[in-house]
Amino acid sequence: MSQTVDRALSILPLLAEGPADLGRVADRLGVHKSTALRLLRTLHQHGLVHRQSDQRYRLGARLFALAQEAMESLDVREIAHPHLLGLGEQCGHTVHLAVHEDDEVLYIDKVDSRYPVRMYSRIGKPVAITVAAVAKLLLADLSEAERRVIARRLDYPMYTARSTPNAAAFLKELATVREQGWAADLGGHEESINCVAAPIRGADGRVVAAMSVSAPNVVVTADELLALLPLVRRTADAISDEFSGRNPVKDPV
């Protein structure tokens, strides 16, 4: 990277701390005021910084617009997939990625287990919203009013004796999930299948997707699967960091 570009880009994190005058910018960059002024003028021309009436500079509106456009163009599936593959290789179980869209929770990615017993699930298929761990995470992030509206209009099929029976129980479960930051489905959809899930968050802290690890009882017990929760949460956090830009993947030199 050229020295000029490097210096210009170094101004942006400084202004993210708050407005700064020319002297402070020059001091932070270790350059003469005339050099700092030239860089600021260039950034100002592109709308990336704004000069206030008190002669201090702050981040420009164009920068926020570009950031929003960049966030909207991100594909959480593309970012998450390598992490899902890595988790699948580590634990050997089925890994899912899901999002909340148009009043449904849909699987958008899946990594199959490495043992012969396979889960019947497919990309693009809605999940059993009242019992699925990923659905609980996605709905738990909504406001209380939104959760209540959704809970009232849902049906509550009793897939198993452990299924969520009614709206009151569902809202209680969502409140627990919201507080603890993870979710589980221990035989709620299928008696023999257990699942643990963790949220993937965007730059604003909101849940944008949820990922899970599922396995049948014949392979691991519910307690053994729950023991994988720290690994699942670390994977979800790594995806969140990359998706939100907190830990972007570096391009090769």
C-alpha positions in Angstrom: 0.0 0.0 0.0 1.4 3.5 -0.9 2.3 5.8 1.9 -0.2 8.4 0.8 -3.1 5.9 0.8 -2.0 4.4 4.1 -2.0 7.9 5.7 -5.3 8.8 4.3 -7.0 5.6 5.6 -5.4 6.1 9.0 -7.4 9.3 9.3 -10.7 7.5 9.3 -10.3 5.4 12.6 -9.0 8.6 14.2 -12.2 10.5 13.3 -14.3 7.5 14.4 -13.2 8.5 17.9 -14.8 11.9 17.4 -14.2 15.2 15.6 -10.5 16.3 15.4 -8.8 19.5 14.2 -6.0 19.7 11.7 -3.3 19.8 14.3 -4.5 16.6 16.0 -4.7 14.8 12.6 -1.2 15.9 11.7 0.2 14.8 15.1 -1.5 11.4 14.9 -0.1 10.8 11.4 3.3 12.3 12.2 3.2 14.6 9.2 3.2 18.4 8.6 -0.1 20.2 8.7 0.1 20.9 5.0 0.3 17.2 4.3 -2.6 16.4 6.6 -4.7 19.2 5.1 -4.1 17.8 1.6 -5.2 14.3 2.7 -8.3 15.7 4.5 -9.3 17.7 1.4 -9.1 14.6 -0.8 -11.2 12.6 1.7 -13.7 15.6 1.9 -14.0 15.7 -1.9 -15.2 12.1 -1.8 -17.6 12.7 1.1 -15.6 10.5 3.5 -14.9 13.3 5.9 -16.8 16.5 6.7 -15.4 19.9 7.8 -17.5 21.3 10.6 -18.1 25.0 11.3 -15.6 24.9 14.2 -12.9 23.8 11.7 -12.8 20.3 13.1 -13.3 17.2 10.9 -15.6 14.3 11.4 -16.5 11.2 9.4 -18.7 12.0 6.3 -22.1 10.8 5.4 -20.8 9.0 2.3 -18.7 6.8 4.5 -21.8 5.6 6.4 -23.7 5.1 3.1 -20.8 2.9 1.8 -20.7 0.9 5.0 -24.5 0.3 4.8 -24.2 -0.8 1.1 -21.3 -3.1 2.0 -23.3 -4.7 4.8 -26.3 -5.2 2.6 -24.2 -6.9 0.0 -22.7 -9.4 2.4 -23.7 -13.0 2.1 -23.7 -14.6 5.5 -23.8 -18.0 3.9 -20.6 -17.4 1.9 -18.8 -16.1 5.0 -20.1 -18.9 7.3 -19.6 -21.9 5.0 -15.8 -22.4 5.7 -16.4 -22.1 9.4 -19.3 -24.7 9.2 -17.0 -27.1 7.3 -14.3 -26.7 9.9 -16.8 -27.3 12.7 -18.2 -30.4 10.9 -14.7 -31.8 10.5 -14.0 -31.2 14.3 -17.1 -32.8 15.7 -18.3 -35.0 12.9 -22.0 -34.1 13.3 -24.5 -32.3 11.1 -24.1 -28.6 11.0 -26.9 -26.2 9.9 -27.1 -22.4 9.1 -30.5 -20.8 9.3 -32.1 -17.3 8.8 -35.5 -15.8 9.6 -37.3 -14.7 6.4 -40.9 -13.9 5.6 -42.2 -15.4 8.9 -40.3 -18.6 8.4 -37.0 -19.9 9.6 -35.1 -21.5 6.7 -32.0 -23.6 6.4 -29.6 -21.9 4.0 -26.6 -24.2 4.4 -25.9 -27.7 5.7 -22.8 -29.8 6.3 -23.6 -33.5 6.6 -22.3 -35.7 9.4 -19.5 -38.1 8.6 -21.4 -41.2 9.9 -24.0 -43.2 8.0 -27.0 -41.9 10.0 -28.1 -38.8 8.2 -30.6 -36.1 9.2 -33.5 -35.5 6.9 -33.2 -31.8 6.3 -32.4 -29.8 3.3 -31.3 -26.2 2.3 -34.3 -24.0 1.7 -36.6 -26.1 3.9 -38.4 -24.3 6.8 -37.6 -25.6 10.2 -40.2 -26.7 12.9 -40.3 -23.2 14.3 -41.7 -23.9 17.7 -39.0 -26.4 18.6 -35.9 -25.9 16.5 -33.0 -24.4 18.3 -32.1 -22.1 15.5 -35.6 -20.7 15.3 -35.6 -20.0 19.1 -32.4 -18.0 18.7 -33.7 -16.0 15.7 -37.1 -15.2 17.3 -35.7 -14.5 20.7 -33.8 -11.5 19.3 -37.0 -9.8 18.3 -38.7 -7.3 20.5 -41.1 -8.6 23.2 -44.0 -7.2 21.2 -42.9 -9.0 18.1 -42.4 -12.2 19.9 -45.9 -12.1 21.4 -47.5 -11.5 18.0 -45.6 -14.4 16.5 -46.3 -16.7 19.4 -50.1 -16.0 19.2 -50.4 -16.9 15.6 -48.3 -20.1 15.6 -49.6 -23.6 15.8 -48.0 -25.9 18.4 -47.9 -29.4 17.0 -46.7 -32.0 19.5 -44.0 -33.7 17.5 -42.9 -35.5 20.7 -43.7 -35.4 24.4 -40.9 -32.7 24.6 -42.4 -30.3 22.0 -43.4 -26.8 23.0 -47.1 -27.1 23.9 -48.4 -23.6 23.7 -47.7 -19.9 23.3 -47.0 -19.2 26.9 -44.4 -22.0 27.0 -42.9 -20.7 23.8 -42.5 -17.2 25.1 -41.0 -18.4 28.3 -38.5 -20.5 26.3 -37.6 -17.5 24.1 -37.0 -15.3 27.1 -34.6 -18.0 28.5 -32.8 -18.2 25.1 -32.5 -14.4 24.9 -30.9 -14.3 28.3 -28.5 -17.2 28.0 -27.4 -16.5 24.4 -27.8 -20.1 23.1 -30.6 -22.6 22.4 -31.2 -26.3 22.4 -33.7 -28.8 21.0 -33.4 -32.0 23.0 -35.8 -34.4 21.4 -38.5 -31.7 20.8 -38.9 -32.4 17.0 -37.7 -36.0 16.8 -37.2 -38.2 19.9 -33.9 -39.4 18.7 -32.3 -36.1 17.6 -30.7 -33.5 19.8 -29.4 -30.1 18.7 -27.5 -27.1 20.2 -27.3 -23.7 18.5 -25.6 -20.3 18.7 -26.4 -16.9 17.2 -24.5 -15.1 14.5 -24.6 -11.3 15.0 -24.1 -8.3 12.7 -22.2 -5.1 13.4 -25.2 -3.7 15.3 -25.3 -6.7 17.6 -28.6 -8.1 16.2 -28.9 -11.8 15.3 -28.7 -12.2 11.5 -28.5 -16.0 11.4 -28.2 -19.0 13.7 -26.0 -22.1 13.4 -26.4 -25.5 15.0 -24.9 -28.9 15.5 -27.3 -31.9 15.6 -26.8 -35.6 16.3 -28.9 -38.7 17.0 -28.9 -40.4 20.3 -27.3 -43.5 18.8 -24.2 -41.5 18.1 -23.9 -39.2 21.2 -26.0 -38.5 24.2 -27.7 -35.2 24.8 -25.2 -34.4 27.5 -22.3 -35.1 25.1 -23.8 -32.9 22.5 -24.3 -30.1 25.1 -20.6 -30.4 25.9 -19.9 -29.1 22.4 -21.7 -25.8 23.1 -18.5 -23.8 23.7 -17.1 -25.0 20.4 -20.3 -24.1 18.6 -20.4 -20.7 20.2 -16.8 -20.0 19.3 -17.5 -20.8 15.7 -20.6 -18.6 15.7 -18.5 -15.8 17.2 -15.9 -16.2 14.5 -18.5 -15.9 11.8 -20.0 -12.9 13.6 -16.6 -11.2 13.7 -16.0 -11.7 10.0 -19.5 -10.8 9.0 -19.5 -7.6 11.0 -16.1 -6.6 9.9 -14.5 -6.9 13.4 -12.1 -9.5 12.1 -12.0 -9.4 8.3 -10.2 -12.0 6.3 -6.9 -10.5 5.0 -6.3 -10.6 1.3 -3.1 -12.3 0.3 -0.2 -9.9 -0.4 
